[in-house]
Amino acid sequence: MGASSWLSSDTSLVLTFQLPRSRSVPYSTLFENNSYLRMLNKILQLELGSIEMYSRCINCLGVENVEATIEAHRQQAKNLVNLIVYNRGIPEEKGFSLSPEIGMLAHGLGRHLGKAWAHRTSHVTCLHLERMLQRRYTAALSEAPYPDRAILQDHAKRTGKHITWLTEAKDETSESDTLVDL
């Protein structure tokens, strides 16, 4: 009845303990066996990557409130770390990044193709990243235990707002580029 035992390394000592009835065992297993925790870790890596991406593109995006978006992603990353720890997982706090060769190629192309191409590419990349986050949050919501759903739904709503914001900013940027070309 709720009793667990632990065998020490010298095999002569066996400790048995019982959890009080008011306290329940957490609903998830260890990280290696839990697809939900792996999913949260992948989302965390995307959030950290989006912070890095927005920080690099802060001047390229040419829109307002980039700092607020970066701060929102930081807060979402903190919330994800808390969710992972609460579910007895180990957060993997290493963001993803593009390979240095691709970064150097993009930088070289950006220098030769001009500012408009850099703005357009930055918008498309950030928009793609936000859409990936939205898909991951939707998938995580289907597997999330009840206490985690409110936080993940809030993150999905924020990500949807970021997508709307980027889409509107992209439309404004493309209109201004068209006017400049005329």
Phi, psi and omega in degrees: 000080176074004181272139176233158178230158180226129182259125181285170184290336180273002177056009177258348184244122176239122178257133177241135179224158180227134178283142176297155183296331182288345182248131181251160178285136179304152189277358181243164182261190178293158185306318186297333185255006189241111181292329178297317179292323175297320179296317177298321178294322177294320177295320178300317179296321176294320178298315179295323176294324179290325175299314179296317182296312179296323179296321179287327185262015185301325179271333182284329185293325178066029178231165180274168174065024176293323179298321178295323178293319177299316180295322177297319178292325176298316180295320178295322178296318178298317179297321179294320177300316179297319178297317181296315180294318179300325179272017176065037178250175179246116181291135175260096186266052174240115180288159176274159175210160177286156179293150182301327180295317179294320178298317179293321178296314179297320179296316179296317177296319179299322179293324184273330184268348173100177187291321182298320179294320179296317178298313182297315180295319178298315179299313182296319180295314179295321178296318178297318179296317179295322178293323175298317178299317181298318177297319180293320178296320178297317178294320180293325179297328180289335180255353188289140171292159187307314182297336183273344189296321182298318180294315181293324176295320177297318178296320179295321178296315178299318179296321176299320177294322178295321179296315178299315180299314180293322179296315178296319179294324179294318179297318178296319180294318181291327176294317180292325176295321179294319179295322179292322180293328180289000000 
